Amino acid sequence: MHFVEAKGILSAKNGMNLYRGCTHGCIYCDSRSRCYQMEHAFEDIEVKKNAPQLLERALRSKRKRCMIGTGAMCDPYMHCEEELGLTRRCLEIIDQYGFGLAIQTKSDRILRDLDLLKSINKKAKCVVQMTLTTYDEELCRILEPNVCTTRERFEALKVFQENGIPTVVWMSPFLPFINATRENVEGILDYCVRAEVYGILCFGIGLTLREGNREYFYAALDRHFPGVKEMYQRRYGHAYEITSSKNAELMKLLHDTCRKHGIISGIEEVFAYLYAFPEEDYEQLTLPF
């Protein structure tokens, strides 16, 4: 990893990335795409060492409190967070100033900061977002090799439910010919129901491929799934959006399951919930289960 002095930390929509790059090793990662203009090796994590100072300055200058997001591009709980504690320091600042938090991760390292997440949720609002893609544990270890498995993320979701912290699951991506199956979707949905998640985000049964992440993905297919790369090339060519032939069937299954169990699944509805900062008389969310 290497350290930089960032010029700013919050985007126009109050999102932040404390790191650039990732060590999780997910074979499908869109953040590897060349369009993001990363000028260093993807696994050589760029650390914004002055992020806490920039964040505190930004929050002090805001006239109204709002939700602060992190984890959309780079996971805030990569391996280096154990040593650096940069995410924890920023959570302390969010908690101190009474802002809300929408945090996204694939790692159960987030449980280290349960005390702060509970405090933020009590004072304002905290939503933990977890990505779940692969119900089968052995397959998960191939697709997402350097991060905790789906089962471990499910256990983390249950901890948040037990502590009154609402959760949203990102169900994506699904890889045609690999995990874009009814069995896989049913397994993940079962986890979501059992963990009483508040919402599920799914943009379709498929993935996106573009320059940078396509080459990395295809190399991984050659290593682990011989012949599947050629199936992608024949069916999808050089397309950006790779949609499974089972998309309609599996999306219907997802939305039907969500309606049955009171889980929100409309994309606009979920994002509206994530961005919405509670009123001043906010009381800790009571989940509808």
Rosetta blueprint (number, residue, H / E / L):
1 M L
2 H E
3 F E
4 V E
5 E L
6 A L
7 K L
8 G L
9 I L
10 L L
11 S L
12 A L
13 K L
14 N L
15 G E
16 M E
17 N L
18 L L
19 Y E
20 R E
21 G L
22 C L
23 T L
24 H L
25 G L
26 C L
27 I L
28 Y L
29 C L
30 D H
31 S H
32 R H
33 S L
34 R H
35 C H
36 Y H
37 Q L
38 M L
39 E L
40 H L
41 A L
42 F L
43 E L
44 D L
45 I L
46 E E
47 V E
48 K E
49 K L
50 N L
51 A H
52 P H
53 Q H
54 L H
55 L H
56 E H
57 R H
58 A H
59 L H
60 R H
61 S H
62 K L
63 R L
64 K L
65 R L
66 C L
67 M E
68 I E
69 G E
70 T E
71 G L
72 A L
73 M L
74 C L
75 D L
76 P L
77 Y L
78 M L
79 H H
80 C H
81 E H
82 E H
83 E H
84 L H
85 G L
86 L H
87 T H
88 R H
89 R H
90 C H
91 L H
92 E H
93 I H
94 I H
95 D H
96 Q H
97 Y H
98 G L
99 F L
100 G E
101 L E
102 A E
103 I E
104 Q E
105 T E
106 K L
107 S L
108 D H
109 R H
110 I H
111 L H
112 R H
113 D H
114 L H
115 D H
116 L H
117 L H
118 K H
119 S H
120 I H
121 N H
122 K H
123 K H
124 A L
125 K L
126 C E
127 V E
128 V E
129 Q E
130 M E
131 T E
132 L L
133 T L
134 T L
135 Y L
136 D L
137 E H
138 E H
139 L H
140 C H
141 R H
142 I H
143 L H
144 E L
145 P L
146 N L
147 V L
148 C L
149 T L
150 T H
151 R H
152 E H
153 R H
154 F H
155 E H
156 A H
157 L H
158 K H
159 V H
160 F H
161 Q H
162 E H
163 N L
164 G L
165 I L
166 P L
167 T E
168 V E
169 V E
170 W E
171 M L
172 S L
173 P L
174 F L
175 L L
176 P L
177 F L
178 I L
179 N L
180 A L
181 T L
182 R H
183 E H
184 N H
185 V H
186 E H
187 G H
188 I H
189 L H
190 D H
191 Y H
192 C H
193 V H
194 R H
195 A L
196 E L
197 V L
198 Y L
199 G E
200 I E
201 L E
202 C L
203 F L
204 G L
205 I L
206 G E
207 L E
208 T E
209 L L
210 R L
211 E L
212 G L
213 N H
214 R H
215 E H
216 Y H
217 F H
218 Y H
219 A H
220 A H
221 L H
222 D H
223 R H
224 H H
225 F L
226 P L
227 G L
228 V H
229 K H
230 E H
231 M H
232 Y H
233 Q H
234 R H
235 R H
236 Y H
237 G L
238 H L
239 A L
240 Y L
241 E E
242 I E
243 T E
244 S L
245 S L
246 K L
247 N H
248 A H
249 E H
250 L H
251 M H
252 K H
253 L H
254 L H
255 H H
256 D H
257 T H
258 C H
259 R H
260 K H
261 H H
262 G L
263 I L
264 I E
265 S L
266 G L
267 I H
268 E H
269 E H
270 V H
271 F H
272 A H
273 Y H
274 L H
275 Y H
276 A L
277 F L
278 P L
279 E L
280 E L
281 D L
282 Y L
283 E L
284 Q L
285 L L
286 T L
287 L L
288 P L
289 F L
